[in-house]
Structure formats: structure tokens, C-alpha cells
Amino acid sequence: MNLAEDDELLDGMRRAHFRRVFLGIETPVEASLKEAQKGQNMRRDLLDSVKKIQSYGMEVMAGFIVGFDNDPDDIFERQIEFIRESAIPLAMVGLLTALPDTQLWRRLEREGRLLLESTGNNTDGSLNFVPKMDAARLIEGYKSIMRAIYQPRRILSARARLPGAGSRSRARGASQWDCQRRGDSLSHCAGARRARPRARRVLALPTPRPYPASRKVR
């Protein structure tokens, strides 16, 4: 997020025709950012930072995580609201996962909460540690985020709200939003086609046991 503090770099990226950037936003909850030691995300308002980067003509893609110890009960609604308000078309949301030899791994091991090695996929609906929130509620809340943010209409709407969306649309001939306005079915709009497979993969997962049968931590 500190990219938003560097006007010179942002201007250089615009002149170099950068079109997209990826940000590790993680969460709009300050206590969870502190837990994750993401101090650079706490120096200025997150929403203002995203909008500033977008104002330089770049689409912001971002990563988000749920499952922090400090996540409040309404974390799922807050993540959805932030993604909507920031007009981020491509939000990569995952469950917190403890990876070997990280500070998180060592802390959870000390606390006796580490259960399994990571599957390597933080979108498969599994947990390799005991979360503070009820595990079943955490997984269902994660699925609710995916249902909300991967609705094709939300993605098309987010793209249409980006600064300069109209001029970019005219330059390409037609945007995804134009596709929808013409009355084409959503299945024919590029954004919708790209969004649906990921959402289907996550939402089609059966409600798993919180702790999959992977190799146990010794």
C-alpha cells in the first residue's frame, strides 16, 4: 500500500503504461493488520490509497485474508464492503494458513494450535491450525465472501466505476460493461467468464472437516 505514497513512482508507472498492480491489502481491520505486521498498510486510509492508485489509470487487484485471531465477528461483511467500495474487480481472498518456518507457524506451535502442514492452497476450505473463531463459521463466512464478490454483475460494475473506464472502453471498442448494457448474456462477457470458474470451484467444495487428513506436524 505504500505505493500510494510515492507520487513520482505512480506518475512514472502511468507514463510507462502500467495497467494493473497487485496489492496485499489482507484486511481492513487494523488489529489484524498489526497481528500480520503489515505496518505499511496502516499509515494511511486503505480505501483512499486504492482510489489514489486507480486515479493514475491502473486497475488494482488485491489479496485478502480471513482467519486472523483479531478478526471481529463481522469480518466477512467488512471484507465484502471494502471490496465493493474500493471497486476492486479481482479480489483474491483466502483463509489464513500457517506455512513452515514463519513467525505465524512458530507462534501457533508454541500455543499448541498447529495441527497439520499446509496443503499449499489457501482457497480449498481447509485449516491447518485451530482458529480463535469457530472453524465451521470461519469456513462458511469465507464462502459467503466468495459468493458475494464473484457475482458477475459486481465485477462488471466495479470495472465500470474505475477512473477512465469510459475512455478505455472506447479505445477497445467495447468494455465488459458495454457488453452487459447491449443486452448480451453475462456468459458472453469476458469478465463474467473469467470470474465464474474460480467462484464455482470454491462454492462447490463440500463443507470440509476443519482439519484435513494431511501430514500431521510432529
MIMI-451568 format. One record per residue: residue in three letters; x, z, y of N, C-alpha, C, O in turn. Coordinates in steps of 0.2 Angstrom, whole numbers, padded with zeros to 4 digits, always signed. Each point is the difference from the previous one (the first is absolute). Layout:
! residues N
ALAXZYXZYXZYXZY/...
//
This chain:
! residues 218
MET+0004+0000-0006-0004+0000+0006+0004+0000+0006-0002-0002+0006/ASN+0009+0004-0006+0004+0000+0006+0001-0007+0002+0003-0001+0006/LEU-0005-0004-0009+0000-0007+0002-0004-0001+0007+0002-0004+0004/ALA-0007+0008-0004-0004+0000+0006+0003+0003+0006-0002-0002+0006/GLU+0008+0005-0006+0003+0003+0005+0006-0005+0003+0003+0002+0005/ASP-0002-0007-0008+0005-0005+0002-0003-0006+0002-0001-0005-0003/ASP+0000+0005+0010-0003-0006+0003+0005-0006-0001-0003-0006+0000/GLU+0009+0007+0001+0005-0006+0000+0000-0003-0007+0000-0006-0001/LEU-0001+0010-0004+0000-0003-0007-0006-0003-0001+0000-0006-0003/LEU-0006+0009+0005-0006-0004-0001-0001-0006+0004-0002-0005-0003/ASP+0005+0004+0009+0000-0006+0003+0004-0005-0003-0001-0006-0001/GLY+0007+0008-0002+0004-0005-0004-0003-0002-0006+0001-0006-0002/MET-0005+0010-0001-0003-0002-0006-0006-0005+0001-0001-0005-0003/ARG-0002+0006+0009-0005-0005+0002+0003-0006+0002-0003-0006-0002/ARG+0009+0006+0005+0003-0007+0002+0003-0003-0006+0000-0006-0001/ALA+0001+0010-0005+0003-0003-0006-0006-0002-0005+0001-0002-0005/HIS-0007+0003+0008-0006-0002-0004-0001+0004-0006-0003-0003-0005/PHE+0004+0009+0005-0002+0005-0005-0008+0000+0000-0003+0001+0005/ARG+0000-0001-0011-0007+0000+0000-0003+0006-0003-0005+0002+0001/ARG+0009+0001-0006-0002+0006-0003+0005+0006-0001+0006-0002+0000/VAL-0008+0008+0000+0005+0005-0001-0003+0005-0005-0007+0001+0000/PHE+0011+0003-0004-0003+0005-0004+0002+0007+0002+0006+0001+0002/LEU-0011+0003-0001+0002+0007+0002-0002+0005-0005-0005+0000-0003/GLY+0009+0005+0002-0002+0006-0004-0003+0005+0003+0003+0005+0002/ILE-0009-0006+0000-0004+0005+0004-0002+0006-0004+0001+0006+0002/GLU-0002-0006-0009-0002+0005-0005-0006+0004+0001-0004+0000-0004/THR+0003+0003+0010-0006+0004+0001-0001+0001+0008+0005+0001+0003/PRO-0011+0000-0001-0001+0002+0007+0000+0007+0001-0001+0003+0005/VAL+0002+0001-0010+0000+0008+0000+0007+0002+0001+0004-0001-0003/GLU-0003+0004+0009+0006+0003+0002+0003+0004-0005+0006+0000-0001/ALA-0009+0005-0001+0003+0005-0005+0002-0004-0006+0005+0002-0003/SER-0008-0007+0001+0003-0004-0006+0006-0004+0002+0004-0001-0005/LEU-0004-0001+0011+0006-0004+0002+0006+0005+0000+0005-0002-0002/LYS-0006+0008+0004+0005+0005+0000+0003+0001-0007+0006+0001-0001/GLU-0011+0000-0003+0001+0001-0007+0005-0006-0003+0004+0001-0004/ALA-0006-0007+0006+0004-0006-0002+0006-0001+0004+0004-0005-0002/GLN-0003+0009+0007+0006+0000+0004+0000-0007+0004+0006-0003+0000/LYS-0012+0001+0002+0000-0006+0004-0001+0001+0007-0005-0001+0003/GLY+0011+0004+0000+0000+0002+0007-0001-0006+0004-0003+0001+0006/GLN+0005-0007-0007+0000-0005+0004-0007-0003+0001-0002-0003+0005/ASN-0003+0006-0009-0007-0002+0000-0004+0005+0004-0006-0001+0001/MET+0010+0006+0002-0004+0005+0004+0002+0000+0007-0002+0005+0004/ARG+0007-0009-0002+0002+0000+0007-0005-0003+0005+0000+0002+0006/ARG-0005-0006-0009-0005-0003+0005-0006-0001-0004+0000+0000-0006/ASP-0005-0002+0009-0007-0001-0003+0001-0006-0005+0002-0005+0002/LEU-0004+0006-0008+0000-0005-0005-0004-0006+0001+0003-0006+0000/LEU-0009+0007+0002-0004-0006+0002+0002-0004+0006+0000-0006+0000/ASP+0003+0010+0005+0003-0004+0006+0006-0004-0002+0001-0005+0002/SER+0003+0008-0007+0006-0003-0002-0002-0007-0004+0003-0005+0002/VAL-0008+0005-0006-0002-0006-0004-0003-0005+0005+0002-0006+0000/LYS-0006+0008+0005-0003-0005+0005+0006-0003+0004-0001-0005+0002/LYS+0006+0009+0000+0005-0002+0004+0004-0006-0004+0001-0005+0003/ILE+0000+0006-0009+0004-0005-0004-0004-0006-0001+0002-0006+0001/GLN-0009+0007-0002-0004-0006+0000-0001-0004+0006-0001-0006+0000/SER+0002+0010+0006+0000-0004+0006+0005-0005+0001+0000-0004+0005/TYR+0006+0005-0009+0005-0005+0000-0001-0006-0004+0005-0004-0002/GLY-0011+0004-0001-0002-0006-0004+0002+0001-0007+0000-0005-0004/MET+0001+0011+0001+0002+0001-0007-0006+0004-0003-0003+0004+0002/GLU+0002-0007-0008-0005+0004-0004+0003+0005-0004+0006+0000-0003/VAL-0009+0006+0003+0003+0006-0003-0003+0001-0007-0006+0001-0001/MET+0011-0001-0004-0002+0002-0006+0003+0007-0001+0005+0002+0003/ALA-0008+0003-0007+0002+0007+0000-0001+0003-0007-0005-0002-0004/GLY+0009+0007+0002-0001+0004-0006-0003+0007+0002+0002+0003+0005/PHE-0006-0001-0010-0004+0006+0001+0001+0004-0006+0000-0003-0006/ILE+0000+0010+0006+0000+0004-0006-0005+0006+0001-0001+0002+0005/VAL-0002-0001-0011-0004+0006+0000+0002+0004-0006+0003-0002-0005/GLY-0004+0009+0006+0003+0005-0006+0005+0005+0003+0002+0004-0004/PHE-0001-0004+0010+0004+0005+0003-0003+0007+0000-0006+0000+0000/ASP+0010+0005-0001-0002+0007+0000-0004+0001+0006-0005+0004+0000/ASN+0007-0006+0006-0004+0001+0006-0006-0004+0002-0003+0000+0005/ASP+0002-0005-0010-0006-0004+0001-0007+0004+0001-0001+0004-0005/PRO-0003-0005+0010-0006+0004+0001-0005-0003-0005+0001-0005-0003/ASP-0007+0008+0003-0005-0002-0005-0003-0007+0003-0002-0004-0005/ASP+0003+0003+0011-0003-0007+0003+0005-0005+0000-0001-0005+0004/ILE+0007+0005-0008+0005-0004+0001-0002-0008-0001+0002-0004+0003/PHE-0006+0004-0008-0003-0007-0002-0003-0004+0006+0001-0005+0001/GLU-0006+0009+0002-0003-0003+0005+0004-0001+0006-0001-0005+0004/ARG+0006+0009-0003+0005-0001+0006+0004-0006-0001+0002-0003+0004/GLN+0000+0002-0010+0005-0006-0002-0005-0006+0001+0003-0005+0003/ILE-0009+0005-0005-0004-0006+0001-0001-0001+0007+0000-0006+0003/GLU-0002+0011+0001-0001-0001+0007+0006-0002+0004+0000-0005+0004/PHE+0006+0007-0006+0006-0002+0003+0001-0007-0001+0002-0004+0005/ILE-0002+0002-0011+0001-0007-0002-0005-0005+0004+0002-0005+0002/ARG-0008+0007-0002-0005-0004+0004+0002+0000+0007+0000-0006+0003/GLU+0001+0012+0000+0001+0000+0008+0006-0004+0001+0001-0003+0006/SER+0004+0003-0010+0007-0003+0002+0000-0008-0002+0004-0004+0002/ALA-0010+0002-0005-0001-0008-0001+0006-0002-0005+0003-0005+0002/ILE-0001+0009-0007+0005-0002-0004-0003-0004-0006-0004+0003-0004/PRO+0005-0009+0003-0003-0004-0005+0002+0002-0007-0004+0000-0005/LEU+0011+0001+0004+0003+0001-0006+0003+0007+0000+0005+0001+0002/ALA-0009+0004-0005+0002+0007-0001+0001+0001-0007-0004-0001-0005/MET+0010+0003+0003+0002+0002-0007+0000+0007-0001+0004+0004+0003/VAL-0009-0002-0006-0001+0008-0001+0001+0002-0007-0002-0004-0005/GLY+0006+0009+0004+0002+0003-0006-0001+0007-0001+0000+0004+0005/LEU+0000-0001-0011+0001+0007-0001+0007+0002+0000+0004-0003-0002/LEU-0003+0009+0005+0006+0003+0000+0003+0001-0007-0003+0002-0005/THR+0009-0005+0004+0004+0001-0006+0007+0003+0001+0003-0002+0005/ALA-0001+0006-0010+0006+0003+0001+0005-0004-0004-0001-0001-0006/LEU+0006-0001+0009+0005-0005-0003+0007+0005-0001+0001+0004+0004/PRO+0002-0006-0010+0006+0004-0002+0005+0001+0006+0001-0005+0004/ASP+0002+0010-0003+0006+0002+0004-0002-0001+0008+0004-0001+0004/THR-0010+0002-0003-0003+0001+0007-0001+0007+0002-0001+0004-0005/GLN+0000-0003+0011-0001+0007+0002-0007+0002-0003-0001+0006-0002/LEU-0004-0010+0002-0006+0001-0002+0000+0002-0008-0003+0005-0002/TRP+0007-0009-0001+0001+0002-0008+0003+0007-0001-0003+0003-0004/ARG+0008-0002+0008+0003+0007-0001-0004+0005+0002+0000+0006-0003/ARG-0004-0006+0009-0004+0005+0002-0006+0001-0005-0001+0006-0002/LEU-0002-0011-0001-0005+0001-0005+0002+0003-0006-0003+0004-0004/GLU+0009-0006+0002+0003+0003-0006+0001+0007+0001-0001+0004-0005/ARG+0004-0002+0011+0001+0007+0001-0007+0004+0000+0000+0006-0003/GLU-0005-0009+0005-0007+0003+0000-0003+0000-0006-0006+0002-0001/GLY+0009-0006-0004-0004+0000-0007-0006-0005+0000-0004+0001-0004/ARG+0004-0006+0009-0005-0004+0000+0001-0007-0002-0004-0005+0000/LEU+0010+0004-0002+0002-0007-0002-0001-0001-0008+0001+0004-0004/LEU-0005-0009+0003-0002-0001-0007+0003-0006-0004+0002+0001-0005/LEU-0002-0006+0008+0002-0007-0003+0005-0004+0004+0000+0001+0006/GLU+0003-0005-0009+0004-0005+0004-0005-0005+0003-0005-0001-0003/SER+0007-0002+0009-0005-0005+0003-0001-0006-0004+0005-0002-0004/THR-0011-0001+0004-0001-0006-0004+0003-0006+0004+0001-0006-0002/GLY+0001+0007+0009+0003-0005+0004-0005-0004+0004+0001-0004+0003/ASN-0007+0006-0004-0006-0003+0003-0004+0005+0004-0004+0004-0004/ASN+0004-0003+0010-0004+0005+0004-0007-0002+0001-0004+0003+0004/THR+0001-0009-0007-0006-0002+0001-0004-0001-0007-0006-0002+0000/ASP+0009+0005-0005-0004+0000-0007-0004+0006-0001-0003+0001-0006/GLY+0002+0003+0011-0005+0006-0001+0002+0005-0004-0004+0004-0002/SER+0011-0003+0002+0003+0006-0004+0004+0004+0004+0002-0002+0006/LEU-0001+0008-0008+0004+0005+0004+0005+0003-0005-0001+0001-0006/ASN+0007+0000+0009+0006+0003-0004+0001+0007+0002+0006+0003-0002/PHE-0010+0000+0006+0001+0007+0002-0007+0003+0001-0005-0003+0000/VAL+0005+0010+0001-0006+0003+0001-0001+0001+0007+0003+0003+0004/PRO-0009-0007-0001-0001+0000+0007-0003+0007+0002-0003+0003-0004/LYS+0003-0002+0011-0004+0006+0003-0007-0002-0001-0004+0005-0001/MET+0002-0011+0003-0007-0002-0001-0002-0001-0007+0004-0002-0004/ASP-0010+0003+0002-0002-0001-0007+0001-0007-0001-0001-0005+0003/ALA+0005+0004-0009+0002-0007-0002-0005-0005-0001+0001-0006+0003/ALA-0007+0008-0006-0005-0005-0001-0003-0002+0007-0002-0006+0001/ARG+0001+0011+0004-0002-0002+0007+0005-0004+0003-0002-0005+0004/LEU+0008+0006-0004+0005-0004+0003+0000-0007-0003+0000-0005+0004/ILE-0001+0004-0010+0000-0007-0003-0006-0004+0002+0000-0006+0002/GLU-0006+0010-0002-0006-0004+0003+0000-0001+0007-0002-0005+0002/GLY+0005+0009+0002+0001-0001+0007+0004-0006+0001-0001-0004+0005/TYR+0007+0003-0009+0004-0005+0001-0004-0007-0001+0001-0005+0003/LYS-0005+0005-0008-0004-0006-0002-0005-0001+0006-0001-0006+0001/SER-0002+0011+0002-0004-0001+0005+0003-0004+0006-0003-0004+0004/ILE+0009+0006-0003+0004-0004+0006+0001-0007-0002-0001-0004+0004/MET+0003+0003-0010+0000-0007-0002-0006-0004+0000+0000-0006+0002/ARG-0006+0009-0004-0006-0003+0001-0001-0002+0007-0003-0006+0002/ALA+0004+0010+0003-0001-0001+0007+0004-0005+0003-0002-0004+0004/ILE+0009+0005-0005+0004-0005+0004+0001-0007-0003+0002-0004+0003/TYR-0004+0003-0009+0001-0006-0003-0007-0004-0001-0001-0005-0003/GLN-0004+0007+0008-0006-0004+0001+0003-0006+0003+0002+0000+0006/PRO-0004-0006-0008+0002-0006+0003-0002-0001+0008+0004-0002+0004/ARG-0010+0005-0003-0002-0001+0007+0004+0005+0005+0002-0002+0006/ARG+0001+0007-0009+0004+0005+0004+0007-0004+0002+0002+0001+0005/ILE+0000-0004-0010+0007-0003+0001-0001-0006+0005+0004-0001+0004/LEU-0009-0003-0005-0001-0005+0005-0002+0002+0007+0003-0002+0005/SER-0006+0008-0004-0002+0003+0006+0007+0002+0003+0001+0000+0006/ALA+0003+0004-0010+0006+0002+0003+0005-0005+0002+0003+0000+0006/ARG-0003-0006-0009+0004-0006+0002-0002-0002+0007+0003-0002+0004/ALA-0010+0001-0004-0003-0002+0006+0001+0004+0006+0000-0003+0006/ARG+0001+0010-0007+0001+0004+0006+0008+0000+0002+0001+0004+0005/LEU+0003-0007-0008+0007+0000+0002+0001-0004+0006-0003-0005+0001/PRO+0008+0008+0004+0001-0004+0006+0002-0007-0002+0005-0001-0004/GLY-0008-0004+0008+0002-0007-0001-0003-0003-0006+0002-0005-0002/ALA-0007+0009-0001-0003-0003-0006-0003-0007+0001+0001-0005-0004/GLY-0004+0004+0010-0003-0006+0002+0004-0006+0001-0001-0005-0003/SER+0007+0006+0006+0005-0005+0001+0003-0002-0006+0002-0006-0002/ARG+0000+0011-0003+0003-0001-0006-0005-0004-0004+0002-0005-0004/SER-0008+0006+0004-0005-0003-0004-0001-0008+0002+0000-0004-0004/ARG+0000+0003+0011+0000-0007+0002+0006-0004-0002+0000-0006-0002/ALA+0006+0010+0002+0006-0004-0002+0000-0002-0007+0003-0005-0002/ARG-0006+0009-0002+0000-0001-0007-0006-0005-0002+0000-0002-0006/GLY-0005+0001+0011-0006-0004-0002-0006+0005-0001-0005-0002+0003/ALA+0006+0007-0007-0005+0005-0001+0002+0006-0004+0005+0000-0004/SER-0007+0006+0007+0002+0006-0003-0005+0002-0006-0005-0003-0001/GLN+0007+0009-0002-0004+0002-0005-0007+0002+0003-0005+0000-0003/TRP+0005+0003+0009-0006+0002+0003-0004-0006+0002-0006+0000-0001/ASP+0009-0006+0003-0004-0006+0001-0003-0002-0006-0006-0002+0000/CYS+0010+0003-0006-0003-0002-0006-0007+0003-0002-0004-0003-0002/GLN+0004+0010+0004-0006+0004-0001-0005-0002+0004-0006-0001-0002/ARG+0007-0001+0009-0005-0001+0005-0003-0007-0002-0006-0001+0002/ARG+0010-0004-0005-0003-0006-0001-0005+0000-0006-0004-0004-0001/GLY+0004+0010-0002-0005+0001-0006+0003-0001-0006-0004+0000-0005/ASP+0011-0001+0004+0003-0001-0006-0001+0006-0004+0000+0006+0003/SER+0000-0006-0010-0001+0006-0004+0007+0004+0001+0005-0003+0001/LEU-0005+0009-0002+0006+0004+0001+0005-0002-0005+0006+0001+0001/SER-0008-0003-0007+0004-0002-0005+0005-0006+0002+0005-0001-0003/HIS-0007-0003+0008+0004-0005+0002+0004+0002+0006+0004-0005+0002/CYS-0004+0011+0000+0004+0002+0006+0007+0003-0003-0001+0004-0004/ALA+0006-0006+0007+0007+0001-0003+0001+0008-0001+0002+0003-0005/GLY-0004+0000+0011+0001+0008+0000-0004+0003-0006+0002+0005-0003/ALA-0008-0007+0003-0004+0003-0006+0003-0001-0006+0000+0004-0005/ARG+0002-0010+0003+0003-0002-0006+0006+0005-0002+0001+0002-0005/ARG+0003-0001+0010+0006+0004-0001-0002+0007-0001+0003+0004-0003/ALA-0008-0002+0007-0002+0008+0000-0003+0002-0007+0001+0005-0002/ARG-0005-0010-0001-0004+0003-0005+0004+0001-0007-0002+0005-0003/PRO+0007-0008+0001+0003+0001-0006+0003+0007+0000-0001+0004-0005/ARG+0004-0001+0011+0003+0006+0000-0005+0006+0000+0000+0004-0004/ALA-0006-0005+0007-0005+0005+0000-0003+0000-0007-0002+0005-0002/ARG+0001-0011-0001-0003+0000-0007+0004+0004-0005-0002+0003-0004/ARG+0009-0004+0005+0004+0003-0005+0000+0008+0001+0000+0003-0005/VAL-0001-0001+0011+0000+0007+0001-0007+0003-0002+0000+0005-0004/LEU-0005-0008+0006-0007+0003-0001-0002-0001-0007-0004+0003-0003/ALA+0007-0008-0001-0002-0001-0007+0004+0005-0004-0002+0001-0006/LEU+0006+0003+0008+0004+0005-0004-0005+0005-0002-0004+0003+0004/PRO+0004-0001-0010-0005+0006-0002+0003+0006+0003+0006+0001+0002/THR-0010+0004-0001+0002+0006+0003+0005+0003-0005-0002+0002-0005/PRO+0008-0001+0007+0005+0002-0005+0001+0007-0001-0002+0004+0004/ARG+0005-0002-0009+0002+0007+0000+0005+0001+0005+0004-0005+0001/PRO-0004+0010+0003+0005+0001+0005+0007-0001-0001+0004-0002+0004/TYR-0002+0004-0010+0007-0001-0002+0000-0004-0006-0001+0002-0006/PRO+0004-0008+0007+0000-0005-0006+0005+0002-0005+0005+0004+0001/ALA-0006-0008-0007+0005+0002-0006+0006-0004+0001+0002-0005-0004/SER+0002+0007+0009+0007-0003+0001+0005+0005-0002-0001+0005-0003/ARG+0007-0007+0004+0006+0004-0003+0000+0007+0004+0000+0000+0006/LYS+0000+0005-0009-0001+0007+0003+0007+0002+0003+0006-0002-0002/VAL-0006+0006+0008+0006+0002+0003+0003+0006-0004-0004+0004-0002/ARG+0010-0005+0001+0003+0006-0004+0003+0005+0005+0003+0005-0003/
//
